[in-house]
Amino acid sequence: MLDKINIIPYKREYNGQAHAYVTERRKLGSFLSKNTAVLLMISLLLGRANILEGLAPFGIAFYISLLVRDRKYSYMGLFVLLGMFTADVNTAKYSIALALSFIVFGVIRDKIRFKTLPTAAVASLVMFISGIIYMLATELYVYDVVMEGFESVVVFVFIYILSYAVPMIIQRANRKILSNEELICIAIVSAVMVSGLSNIVVGTFRIKNIFGILLTLVFAYNGGASIGASVGITIGIITSMSSIGTPTVISIYGFSGLLAGIFKDLGKKGSVIGMILGNAILTFYINGSTEVLVQLEEIIASSVIFMIMPKAMMQYMEKFVNANEHEIDQTRSERIKKMVHGRLKEYAKAFGELAVTYGNIAEKNRMIDQNDMANIVDEVAEKVCTNCGMCRSCWHNNFYGTYNDIVDVIAYLESYGKIKSEKIPQVLKKRCIKINSLIDAIESRFEVYKVHYEWQRKLFESRQLVAEQFEGVSHIIDDLSKGINTKIDFRTEVEDDLYVAFDKEGIPIDKITVLEKENEKFEIAIEKRCCFDRKQCDTRITPIVSKVIGREVVRKPKVCKADEDTGNCSFTLIEAEKYRVTTGFSRVSKDDRGICGDSYSFIDLADGKYMMALSDGMGSGERAAKESQATISVLEHLMEAGFEKDVAIKTINSILVLKSSEETFSTMDLSILDLYTGKVEFVKIGAASSFIKRANGEVEAIRSTSLPIGILNNIDIESFGQRLNNGDFVVMMSDGVLDADTAIDEKEKWVMAALKKLSSKNPQSIADDLLDMAIKKYGNKIKDDMTVMVSKIWERR
């Protein structure tokens, strides 16, 4: 036998040095990251940047902007100070400002959460106090106090500019889209950084001018004339402020940037030519000579750098600058809209004419008309009288008398359905020797024509149904054409803001379309990669859209729909309705048999409508359930398809009338609530009364006396309008509940009294309590199918 061997598992032991090494390496990598290098460069350049020959507020503002976001950037103050040491500024004063900034925004920041406005105000105050402290320690002049006030204002403004630019540098998300504000603020910060290159000269080249021209070229080439002019003017302003000189450099940079953007279609060479022409034209116009204000050598040096810049870098810049250009050709859009509107109008007219054509087919008013009467008489005479010995006497000698007597028999048969012996004309009885055979033949032929008449009536009703459907389709197409022709604005600026907002949050969005309809309501269609039912549209996207447009939005439809070809998810956000609604229901079948003859529905419709429907089938059991289910199912599909309620109800009535030769009918109780206005419309066809319980406890009854659908070809549709307020309830029920109290004639009284007593604000509890009360009034026996549906409306907060 083998000996048992105990195997001890291997366990690696270490003293934590590897972990410490990795941690230190990560810290070093974080310190030497690309973002950190950029921040160091910006700190140095903004520390060097100065205006009016000695004021350097930009580095202080940048240091404060970093401290507000994270205390780990405290060391950046050293690089700001280093930049100031390399420039001709008063480092003592700004050292005081950096120290005060560290105390206020580095230490106190943990206790107070600064926003942009308070940060700018406190930073401005810190700058002013620092200047006053320095002047009190040296010499105090009124002029210096005024200049400190000006410098404080510059810090205040620059903090706001940095609030857009700094997040672009320090955030980890890979931004792909910039807003116009972010783009302009980055251009301003870049211009200030360029001014930090003042007094740096290589040979005859001033580095500040070279990078200023290069920056203008890059933005003009990627952004076009407007961006090029804006950036050029910004650089010109900062350049003229950094050294007290001629302000004409502002116009030169701005005009040169404009031409560089105009000629960008010719490529990089075109932008360079535009820059040179702009400088030459404006210089000659200003001083009337060939002496240039911006040296041609500097423009050429910038142009060379611009020309050799990698294509990938230019595409990267273009992605930022041009990401917000979502232009729509309004002329083509209007033309396409008119073409579609005209075509839909033609379709609507065609279906309308079909409806009129089918509707004009005359209905046969009598079962037996004159032609039918003559045919029956001929057929009876042919069958009974041809071989009779009295044929000559009856038909040749007394034609009119015999004919009229038979017509009278047929008319009596049509009226009463059966021929009685005493109703047969006496002359015909005496003359006809085959009276029984004659009566049998008349009844036989009459039955044939009766069946024929029934089929004709069915055919007529079917045609009328088709006519009503054509009319309904005509109305839908006509409404669609009106909807297309309505004034709809494509809000591209809102689309741009949404693209930027989603890009900030790192949410990839493929397409956004924002429509503003005539009622000033937004409709936002979004297409994005599928999130595989993680509900990103509700948890992340909807809040961002609501924040950007300043209005609460909700997703429609509630179910996500993914494109099978692209795998993308598309959905629409609409403005949230003023009111919200929730519905509770409770029902029980007769004798608790499990199959209830009542059917119900509560669904959202288009344009902020909410439908509540209840149908009670004839009798109880499976047959009643099928009738009511068919009624509710067809109603749901027609209403969701956009049919008007009247057309939908008439269609259901026609279907029930034509469905079977047997008697089939069901009630229809319909409530349509407008969630924007709070108006509700009740439509009742043979239905039990409904009730409105107000928030103050008052109860109103909505009654109807119309017949159920499926009995008559033409039905009367009764509708009642009411206005609902916050906290109101709509209570709908079948007649099994309403008729529970057999001791009173006015059935609504017990329900109204019960609703007043119920104090619950939960619609489900109210439905359950009402059903329990109805069962108790039946003596704890369920004598009919019973359904209660309660909907509560409240204002959206």
C-alpha positions in Angstrom: 0.0 0.0 0.0 1.1 3.5 -0.7 1.6 5.7 2.3 -0.7 8.7 2.7 1.2 11.9 1.7 0.1 15.2 3.1 0.6 17.9 0.4 1.1 21.4 1.8 -0.1 24.0 -0.6 2.5 26.5 -1.9 2.1 30.0 -0.4 4.0 32.9 -1.7 5.4 35.2 1.0 6.6 38.7 0.5 7.3 41.7 2.6 5.2 44.2 0.6 8.1 45.7 -1.3 6.6 44.8 -4.7 3.3 46.3 -3.8 5.1 49.4 -2.5 7.2 49.6 -5.7 4.0 49.4 -7.9 2.3 52.0 -5.8 5.3 54.4 -6.1 5.5 53.7 -9.8 1.8 54.6 -10.3 2.3 57.8 -8.3 5.3 58.7 -10.4 3.3 57.9 -13.6 0.4 60.0 -12.4 2.8 62.9 -11.6 4.5 62.7 -15.0 1.3 62.1 -17.0 0.5 64.1 -20.1 -2.1 66.2 -18.3 0.5 67.1 -15.6 3.0 68.2 -18.2 0.4 70.4 -19.9 -0.6 71.9 -16.6 3.1 72.7 -15.8 3.5 74.4 -19.2 0.3 76.4 -18.7 1.4 77.4 -15.2 4.7 78.7 -16.4 3.3 80.6 -19.4 0.4 82.1 -17.5 2.8 83.1 -14.8 4.9 84.9 -17.4 1.9 86.5 -19.1 1.4 90.1 -18.0 -0.5 93.2 -19.2 0.1 96.9 -18.9 3.8 96.2 -18.3 3.7 94.6 -14.9 0.3 93.2 -14.0 0.3 89.3 -14.0 -3.1 88.2 -12.7 -3.5 85.2 -15.0 -1.2 82.8 -13.1 -3.0 83.5 -9.9 -6.4 82.9 -11.4 -5.2 79.6 -12.9 -3.7 78.4 -9.6 -7.0 79.2 -7.8 -9.0 77.3 -10.5 -6.9 74.2 -9.9 -7.1 74.4 -6.1 -10.9 74.6 -6.2 -11.0 71.3 -8.1 -8.4 69.4 -6.2 -5.9 70.2 -3.4 -3.3 67.9 -5.1 -2.5 70.8 -7.5 -1.1 72.9 -4.7 2.4 72.5 -6.0 1.5 74.2 -9.3 1.8 77.5 -7.5 5.6 77.0 -7.5 5.6 76.8 -11.3 3.4 79.9 -11.6 5.9 81.7 -9.3 8.8 80.4 -11.4 7.2 81.8 -14.5 6.8 85.2 -12.8 10.5 85.1 -11.8 11.4 84.8 -15.5 9.2 87.8 -16.4 9.5 91.5 -15.4 6.8 91.5 -12.7 6.6 92.1 -9.0 7.1 88.6 -7.6 6.8 89.7 -3.9 3.2 90.8 -4.3 2.2 87.7 -6.2 3.9 85.5 -3.7 1.6 87.0 -1.1 -1.4 86.3 -3.5 -0.3 82.7 -4.0 0.1 82.1 -0.2 -3.4 83.7 0.5 -4.9 81.6 -2.3 -3.5 78.4 -0.8 -4.9 79.3 2.6 -8.4 80.2 1.3 -8.9 77.7 -1.5 -6.6 74.9 -0.3 -7.3 74.7 3.4 -10.8 76.2 3.7 -12.0 74.4 0.5 -12.6 71.2 2.5 -15.2 73.0 4.5 -16.8 75.2 1.9 -17.9 74.0 -1.6 -17.1 76.8 -4.0 -19.1 77.4 -7.2 -18.0 79.6 -10.1 -19.5 82.9 -8.9 -18.3 82.7 -5.3 -14.9 81.4 -6.4 -14.5 84.4 -8.8 -15.6 86.8 -6.2 -13.3 85.5 -3.4 -10.4 85.2 -5.9 -10.9 88.8 -6.9 -10.9 89.8 -3.2 -7.8 87.8 -2.5 -6.0 89.5 -5.3 -7.0 92.9 -4.1 -6.1 92.2 -0.5 -2.7 90.9 -1.5 -1.9 94.1 -3.4 -3.0 96.2 -0.5 -0.9 94.2 1.9 2.1 94.7 -0.3 1.5 98.4 -0.7 1.1 98.9 3.0 4.5 97.3 3.5 6.1 99.5 0.8 4.4 102.6 -0.6 0.7 103.3 -1.0 -0.5 105.4 -3.9 -4.0 106.0 -5.2 -3.0 105.0 -8.7 -1.7 101.7 -7.4 -5.0 101.1 -5.6 -6.9 101.7 -8.8 -4.6 99.3 -10.7 -5.2 96.7 -8.0 -8.9 97.1 -8.5 -8.5 96.6 -12.3 -6.3 93.5 -11.7 -9.0 92.1 -9.3 -11.6 92.5 -12.1 -9.3 90.7 -14.5 -9.0 87.8 -12.0 -12.7 87.7 -11.6 -13.3 87.5 -15.4 -10.5 85.0 -16.0 -11.8 82.6 -13.4 -15.0 82.4 -15.4 -13.0 81.7 -18.6 -11.0 79.0 -16.8 -14.1 77.3 -15.5 -14.7 76.2 -19.1 -11.1 75.6 -20.1 -9.6 73.8 -17.1 -12.0 70.8 -17.0 -10.9 70.1 -20.6 -7.4 69.6 -19.4 -7.7 67.8 -16.1 -10.7 65.5 -16.7 -10.0 61.9 -17.6 -12.8 61.5 -20.2 -11.7 61.6 -23.8 -13.7 64.6 -25.0 -14.8 64.6 -28.6 -17.1 67.6 -28.8 -16.7 71.2 -27.5 -19.4 73.8 -26.9 -19.0 77.2 -28.4 -18.2 78.6 -24.9 -15.5 76.0 -24.3 -14.0 76.6 -27.7 -13.8 80.4 -27.2 -12.5 80.1 -23.7 -9.8 77.7 -24.8 -8.9 80.2 -27.5 -8.6 83.0 -24.9 -6.5 80.9 -22.6 -4.2 79.9 -25.5 -3.9 83.6 -26.5 -2.9 84.5 -22.9 -0.3 81.6 -23.0 1.1 83.0 -26.2 1.4 86.4 -24.6 3.5 84.6 -21.9 6.1 84.2 -24.6 6.8 87.9 -24.7 10.4 89.1 -24.7 11.6 85.7 -26.0 13.4 86.4 -29.3 15.3 84.0 -31.4 17.4 86.0 -33.9 14.9 88.4 -35.5 11.9 86.2 -34.7 9.6 87.0 -31.8 8.2 83.7 -30.5 5.0 85.3 -29.3 4.1 86.5 -32.8 4.9 83.2 -34.4 2.7 81.2 -32.0 0.0 83.8 -32.2 -0.1 83.5 -36.0 0.1 79.7 -35.9 -2.8 79.6 -33.4 -4.9 81.8 -35.7 -4.1 79.7 -38.7 -5.0 76.4 -37.0 -8.4 77.7 -35.8 -9.2 79.5 -39.1 -8.4 76.4 -41.1 -10.4 74.1 -39.0 -13.3 76.4 -37.9 -13.7 78.7 -40.9 -14.0 82.4 -41.2 -16.0 83.1 -38.0 -13.8 81.1 -35.8 -10.6 82.4 -37.4 -11.7 86.0 -37.0 -12.8 85.4 -33.4 -9.5 83.8 -32.4 -7.5 86.4 -34.3 -9.3 89.3 -32.5 -8.7 87.6 -29.2 -5.0 87.1 -29.8 -4.7 90.7 -31.0 -6.4 92.0 -27.9 -4.1 90.0 -25.5 -1.0 90.9 -27.6 -1.8 94.6 -27.5 -2.5 94.5 -23.7 0.7 92.7 -22.9 2.7 95.5 -24.4 1.5 99.1 -24.5 1.5 99.6 -28.2 -0.7 100.3 -31.2 -4.1 98.6 -30.9 -4.2 98.2 -34.7 -2.7 94.8 -34.2 -6.2 93.6 -33.1 -7.7 94.5 -36.5 -4.7 92.9 -38.3 -5.0 89.6 -36.5 -8.8 89.6 -36.8 -8.9 90.4 -40.6 -6.1 88.0 -41.3 -7.9 85.2 -39.4 -11.1 86.1 -41.4 -9.3 85.7 -44.8 -7.5 82.6 -43.7 -10.8 81.0 -42.9 -12.4 82.1 -46.2 -9.5 80.6 -48.2 -9.5 77.4 -46.3 -11.3 75.5 -49.1 -8.0 75.8 -51.0 -6.3 73.8 -48.3 -3.5 74.8 -46.0 -1.9 76.9 -48.7 -5.1 78.9 -49.1 -5.2 79.7 -45.3 -1.6 80.8 -45.4 -2.2 83.0 -48.5 -5.3 84.5 -46.7 -3.1 85.3 -43.6 -0.4 87.0 -45.7 -3.0 89.0 -47.8 -4.9 90.1 -44.6 -1.7 91.4 -43.0 -0.5 93.2 -46.2 -3.9 94.8 -47.1 -4.7 96.1 -43.6 -1.1 97.2 -43.0 -1.1 99.2 -46.2 -4.6 100.7 -45.4 -3.5 101.7 -41.9 -0.1 103.4 -42.5 -0.2 103.9 -46.2 3.2 102.3 -46.7 4.8 99.0 -47.2 6.0 98.7 -43.6 4.3 95.7 -42.0 3.1 95.7 -38.4 3.5 91.9 -38.2 6.7 90.9 -39.8 6.5 88.8 -43.0 9.3 86.5 -41.7 7.3 85.6 -38.7 4.2 84.8 -40.8 6.4 82.6 -43.0 7.9 80.8 -40.0 4.4 80.2 -38.6 3.2 79.0 -42.0 6.0 76.5 -42.3 5.2 75.0 -38.9 1.5 75.0 -40.0 2.2 73.2 -43.3 4.3 70.5 -41.7 1.9 69.8 -38.9 0.8 66.1 -39.1 -2.5 65.4 -40.7 -3.7 63.4 -37.7 -3.2 66.4 -35.5 -5.2 68.6 -37.8 -8.0 66.1 -37.9 -8.0 65.9 -34.2 -8.3 69.7 -34.0 -11.0 69.7 -36.7 -13.1 67.2 -34.7 -13.3 69.7 -31.8 -13.9 72.8 -33.9 -16.4 71.4 -36.4 -18.3 69.0 -34.1 -21.2 71.4 -33.7 -21.9 72.1 -37.4 -25.2 70.4 -38.0 -26.7 72.5 -40.7 -30.0 71.8 -42.4 -30.8 72.9 -45.9 -34.1 74.7 -45.1 -35.0 75.2 -48.8 -34.8 71.5 -49.6 -36.5 70.6 -46.3 -39.4 72.9 -47.0 -39.7 71.5 -50.6 -39.7 67.9 -49.4 -42.3 68.7 -46.7 -44.6 70.3 -49.3 -44.2 67.3 -51.6 -45.1 64.8 -48.9 -47.9 67.0 -47.7 -49.4 67.2 -51.2 -49.1 63.4 -51.7 -50.7 62.6 -48.4 -53.5 65.0 -49.2 -54.2 63.2 -52.5 -54.3 59.8 -50.6 -56.7 61.3 -48.0 -58.9 62.6 -50.8 -58.9 59.2 -52.6 -59.9 57.3 -49.5 -62.6 60.0 -48.8 -64.0 59.5 -52.2 -64.0 55.7 -51.7 -65.9 56.2 -48.5 -68.5 58.3 -50.2 -68.9 55.8 -53.0 -69.5 52.9 -50.6 -71.7 55.0 -48.4 -74.0 56.0 -51.3 -75.0 52.4 -52.1 -78.7 52.4 -51.3 -80.0 50.1 -48.6 -83.0 47.9 -49.5 -85.8 49.3 -47.4 -88.3 46.5 -47.9 -87.9 42.7 -47.7 -90.1 42.3 -50.9 -90.1 45.2 -53.4 -92.2 45.5 -56.5 -89.9 43.5 -58.7 -89.6 40.7 -56.1 -93.4 40.6 -55.8 -93.9 40.2 -59.5 -91.2 37.5 -59.6 -92.8 35.6 -56.7 -96.2 35.7 -58.4 -94.8 34.5 -61.7 -92.9 31.6 -60.0 -95.9 30.5 -57.9 -98.2 30.6 -61.0 -95.6 28.7 -63.0 -95.4 26.0 -60.3 -99.0 25.6 -59.2 -101.3 27.1 -61.9 -99.8 26.0 -65.2 -101.2 22.5 -65.1 -104.4 23.4 -63.3 -107.7 23.1 -65.0 -108.8 26.4 -63.6 -105.8 28.3 -65.0 -107.7 29.8 -67.9 -110.5 31.0 -65.6 -108.2 32.5 -63.0 -105.4 34.0 -65.1 -107.1 34.7 -68.5 -110.5 35.7 -67.5 -109.7 37.3 -64.1 -106.0 38.2 -64.2 -106.0 41.3 -62.2 -108.2 39.9 -59.4 -106.1 36.8 -59.0 -102.8 38.8 -59.2 -104.0 41.2 -56.5 -105.2 38.4 -54.2 -101.8 36.7 -54.3 -100.0 40.0 -53.7 -102.2 40.6 -50.6 -101.2 37.2 -49.3 -97.5 37.9 -49.8 -97.8 41.3 -48.1 -99.6 39.7 -45.1 -96.8 37.1 -45.0 -94.2 39.8 -45.1 -95.8 41.6 -42.2 -96.7 38.7 -39.9 -94.4 35.9 -41.0 -97.2 33.3 -41.2 -100.4 33.1 -43.2 -103.6 32.4 -41.3 -106.5 30.8 -43.1 -109.0 33.6 -42.2 -106.6 36.2 -43.8 -106.7 34.6 -47.2 -109.0 36.6 -49.5 -112.4 34.9 -49.8 -112.6 35.2 -53.6 -109.3 33.4 -53.9 -110.4 30.7 -51.5 -113.6 30.0 -53.6 -112.0 30.1 -57.0 -108.7 28.3 -56.4 -109.0 24.5 -56.3 -105.4 24.1 -55.2 -105.4 26.7 -52.4 -103.1 24.7 -50.0 -100.5 24.1 -52.7 -100.7 27.7 -53.6 -100.1 28.9 -50.0 -97.2 26.4 -49.6 -95.6 27.6 -52.8 -96.0 31.3 -51.7 -94.4 30.5 -48.3 -91.6 28.6 -49.9 -90.7 31.3 -52.4 -91.0 33.9 -49.7 -88.4 32.1 -47.5 -86.0 32.1 -50.5 -86.4 35.9 -50.9 -86.2 36.4 -47.1 -82.8 34.7 -47.0 -81.8 36.7 -50.1 -82.8 39.9 -48.3 -80.8 39.0 -45.2 -77.7 38.5 -47.2 -78.3 41.7 -49.0 -78.6 43.5 -45.7 -75.4 41.9 -44.5 -73.7 42.9 -47.7 -74.9 46.5 -47.2 -73.7 46.6 -43.6 -70.4 45.3 -44.7 -70.1 48.0 -47.3 -71.1 50.6 -44.7 -68.3 49.2 -42.5 -65.8 49.5 -45.3 -67.0 53.0 -46.0 -66.5 53.9 -42.3 -63.0 52.4 -42.4 -62.1 54.3 -45.6 -63.4 57.5 -43.9 -61.3 56.8 -40.8 -58.2 56.1 -42.9 -58.9 59.3 -44.8 -59.0 61.3 -41.6 -55.8 59.7 -40.3 -53.9 60.5 -43.5 -55.3 64.0 -43.5 -54.2 64.5 -39.9 -50.8 63.1 -40.8 -50.5 65.6 -43.7 -51.4 68.4 -41.4 -48.8 67.2 -38.9 -46.1 67.2 -41.6 -47.1 70.7 -42.8 -47.1 72.1 -39.3 -44.3 74.5 -38.3 -41.5 72.4 -36.9 -38.2 73.9 -36.0 -35.0 71.8 -35.9 -33.2 73.2 -32.9 -29.7 72.6 -33.9 -28.3 74.8 -31.1 -30.0 72.5 -28.6 -28.6 69.5 -30.4 -25.1 71.0 -30.0 -25.6 71.5 -26.3 -26.8 67.9 -25.9 -23.8 66.6 -27.9 -21.5 68.5 -25.6 -23.3 67.4 -22.4 -23.2 63.8 -23.4 -19.5 64.1 -24.4 -18.7 65.6 -21.0 -20.3 62.6 -19.3 -18.5 60.1 -21.6 -21.8 58.8 -23.1 -21.4 57.9 -26.8 -24.3 59.2 -28.9 -24.6 58.5 -32.6 -27.4 60.9 -33.6 -29.6 63.5 -31.9 -32.6 65.3 -33.5 -34.4 68.0 -31.6 -37.8 69.2 -32.9 -39.8 72.1 -31.5 -43.5 71.9 -32.5 -46.0 74.7 -32.8 -47.1 74.1 -29.2 -43.5 75.0 -28.2 -42.9 71.4 -26.9 -39.7 69.6 -27.6 -39.4 66.2 -29.2 -35.9 64.7 -28.9 -35.0 61.6 -30.9 -31.8 59.9 -29.8 -29.9 57.0 -31.4 -27.1 55.3 -29.5 -25.4 52.0 -29.0 -27.6 49.5 -27.3 -27.1 49.3 -23.5 -28.6 45.8 -23.3 -31.5 46.7 -21.1 -29.4 48.5 -18.5 -31.9 51.4 -18.6 -29.2 54.0 -19.4 -31.9 56.1 -21.2 -33.8 56.5 -17.9 -30.9 56.7 -15.4 -28.3 58.7 -17.3 -29.6 60.2 -20.6 -33.0 61.5 -19.5 -31.6 63.6 -16.5 -28.9 65.1 -18.8 -31.5 66.1 -21.4 -33.8 67.6 -18.7 -30.9 69.7 -17.4 -29.8 71.0 -20.8 -33.2 72.1 -22.1 -34.5 73.1 -18.7 -37.7 71.0 -18.9 -38.4 67.6 -17.6 -38.6 64.9 -20.2 -39.8 61.3 -20.3 -39.1 58.4 -22.6 -41.6 57.2 -25.1 -42.1 54.4 -25.7 -41.2 52.7 -22.4 -39.9 49.6 -24.2 -36.5 49.8 -25.9 -36.3 49.1 -29.6 -33.0 48.0 -31.2 -32.2 48.1 -34.9 -31.4 44.6 -36.1 -29.0 45.9 -38.8 -26.9 48.5 -36.8 -27.5 47.2 -33.3 -28.3 50.7 -32.2 -31.1 51.7 -29.8 -33.5 54.5 -30.8 -36.0 56.2 -28.6 -37.8 59.5 -28.2 -37.9 61.9 -25.3 -40.9 64.2 -25.0 -41.7 66.9 -22.5 -43.1 65.4 -19.3 -46.9 66.0 -18.9 -48.2 68.2 -16.2 -50.1 65.4 -14.6 -49.3 61.8 -13.9 -51.8 59.0 -13.4 -51.9 55.5 -11.8 -54.7 53.0 -12.0 -55.8 50.2 -9.7 -58.4 47.6 -10.5 -60.3 44.8 -8.8 -62.7 42.3 -10.4 -64.4 39.0 -9.7 -66.4 36.6 -11.8 -70.0 35.5 -11.2 -70.1 32.7 -8.6 -66.3 32.9 -8.6 -66.1 30.6 -11.6 -62.8 32.1 -12.8 -63.9 33.5 -16.2 -65.0 37.1 -15.9 -67.2 38.6 -18.6 -65.8 42.1 -18.0 -62.6 43.3 -19.7 -60.6 46.5 -19.1 -57.6 48.4 -20.3 -55.6 51.5 -19.3 -52.8 52.6 -21.7 -50.9 55.6 -22.8 -51.8 57.2 -26.2 -50.0 59.7 -28.3 -49.8 63.4 -27.5 -50.0 62.9 -23.8 -53.3 61.1 -23.7 -54.2 58.3 -21.3 -57.1 55.9 -22.0 -59.1 53.9 -19.5 -61.7 51.5 -20.9 -64.1 49.0 -19.5 -66.4 46.6 -21.4 -69.1 44.3 -20.0 -70.1 41.4 -22.2 -73.6 40.1 -22.5 -74.4 37.7 -19.7 -71.4 36.0 -18.0 -68.9 33.3 -18.6 -66.7 32.5 -21.6 -68.9 33.9 -24.3 -69.3 37.3 -22.4 -65.5 37.3 -21.8 -64.8 36.8 -25.5 -67.2 39.6 -26.5 -65.8 42.1 -24.0 -62.2 41.1 -24.8 -62.8 41.6 -28.5 -64.2 45.0 -27.9 -61.3 46.1 -25.7 -58.6 44.6 -28.0 -59.9 46.3 -31.1 -60.4 49.5 -29.3 -56.8 49.5 -28.1 -55.4 48.8 -31.5 -57.5 51.5 -33.2 -56.8 54.1 -30.6 -53.0 53.4 -30.7 -53.1 53.6 -34.5 -54.5 57.1 -34.3 -58.2 56.6 -35.1 -60.6 59.1 -33.6 -62.7 57.6 -30.8 -66.0 58.0 -32.7 -64.6 56.1 -35.7 -63.1 53.4 -33.4 -66.4 52.9 -31.6 -68.4 52.7 -34.8 -66.0 50.2 -36.2 -66.3 48.0 -33.1 -70.1 48.3 -33.3 -70.1 47.2 -37.0 -67.8 44.2 -36.2 -70.1 43.1 -33.4 -73.2 43.5 -35.6 -71.7 41.5 -38.4 -69.9 39.0 -36.2 -72.7 36.5 -35.9 -76.4 36.0 -36.7 -76.9 35.5 -33.0 -77.5 38.4 -30.6 -74.1 39.7 -29.4 -73.5 43.0 -27.7 -71.3 44.6 -25.0 -71.1 47.9 -23.2 -68.4 50.4 -23.7 -67.1 52.7 -21.0 -64.3 54.9 -22.2 -62.4 57.8 -20.5 -59.6 59.7 -22.2 -57.5 62.0 -20.0 -55.3 64.7 -21.3 -52.2 64.7 -19.1 -51.1 68.2 -20.2 -54.4 70.0 -19.3 -56.1 67.6 -16.9 -59.3 67.5 -19.0 -61.1 64.1 -19.2 -63.7 63.0 -21.7 -66.2 60.2 -20.8 -67.7 58.2 -23.6 -70.5 55.8 -22.5 -72.4 53.3 -24.6 -74.7 51.2 -22.5 -72.2 51.5 -19.6 -72.8 51.9 -15.9 -72.3 55.3 -14.3 -68.8 56.5 -13.5 -67.8 58.7 -10.7 -65.3 61.5 -10.0 -64.0 61.8 -6.4 -62.5 65.2 -5.9 -59.5 65.8 -3.6 -61.8 67.7 -1.2 -64.0 64.6 -0.8 -66.9 65.7 -3.1 -68.2 63.0 -5.5 -69.8 63.5 -8.9 -71.7 60.9 -11.0 -71.4 60.5 -14.8 -74.6 58.8 -16.1 -75.7 57.5 -19.5 -78.8 56.1 -21.1 -77.5 54.8 -24.4 -77.8 51.2 -25.7 -74.8 48.8 -25.8 -72.8 48.4 -29.0 -73.6 45.5 -31.3 -77.4 45.9 -31.2 -78.1 48.6 -33.7 -76.3 49.5 -36.9 -76.2 53.2 -35.9 -75.4 54.1 -32.4 -75.6 57.3 -30.4 -72.2 58.2 -28.8 -72.7 60.2 -25.6 -69.7 62.1 -24.3 -69.1 64.2 -21.2 -66.2 66.5 -20.5 -64.8 67.3 -17.0 -61.8 69.0 -15.6 -59.6 67.1 -13.1 -57.3 68.6 -10.5 -54.5 67.4 -8.4 -55.5 64.4 -6.2 -58.8 63.6 -8.0 -60.0 60.1 -8.7 -61.9 58.6 -11.7 -63.9 55.6 -10.7 -65.3 53.2 -13.4 -67.3 50.1 -12.8 -69.5 47.4 -14.4 -73.2 47.2 -13.7 -72.7 44.2 -11.4 -71.1 46.6 -8.9 -73.6 49.5 -9.4 -76.6 47.2 -9.0 -75.4 45.6 -5.8 -77.8 47.5 -3.5 -81.2 46.2 -4.6 -83.0 48.1 -1.9 -82.7 51.5 -3.7 -83.9 52.7 -7.1 -81.1 55.2 -7.7 -78.1 52.9 -7.8 -75.5 55.6 -7.8 -76.4 56.7 -4.2 -74.7 53.9 -2.4 -71.5 54.2 -4.5 -71.3 58.0 -3.9 -71.8 57.5 -0.1 -69.1 54.8 -0.1 -66.6 56.9 -1.9 -67.2 59.8 0.5 -66.4 57.5 3.4 -63.2 56.0 1.9 -60.3 58.1 3.0 -57.5 56.1 1.3 -55.4 57.9 -1.4 -54.4 54.6 -3.0 -56.5 53.8 -6.1 -55.9 50.0 -5.6 -57.2 50.2 -2.1 -60.3 52.1 -3.2 -61.0 49.5 -5.9 -60.6 46.6 -3.5 -62.8 48.3 -0.9 -65.6 49.1 -3.3 -65.7 45.5 -4.6 -65.8 44.2 -1.1 -68.7 46.5 -0.3 -70.6 45.3 -3.4 -70.1 41.7 -2.4 -71.5 42.4 1.1 -74.5 44.1 -0.3 -75.2 40.9 -2.4 -75.2 39.0 0.9 -71.6 37.8 0.4 -72.7 36.1 -2.9 -71.3 37.0 -6.2 -74.3 37.3 -8.4 -72.7 38.9 -11.4 -69.4 39.7 -13.0 -68.0 42.7 -11.2 -65.1 45.0 -12.1 -63.9 48.3 -10.5 -61.2 50.5 -12.0 -59.9 53.5 -10.1 -57.4 56.1 -11.6 -55.7 58.8 -9.5 -54.3 61.9 -11.1 -51.7 64.2 -9.5 -49.4 67.0 -10.6 -45.9 66.1 -11.6 -43.3 67.7 -9.2 
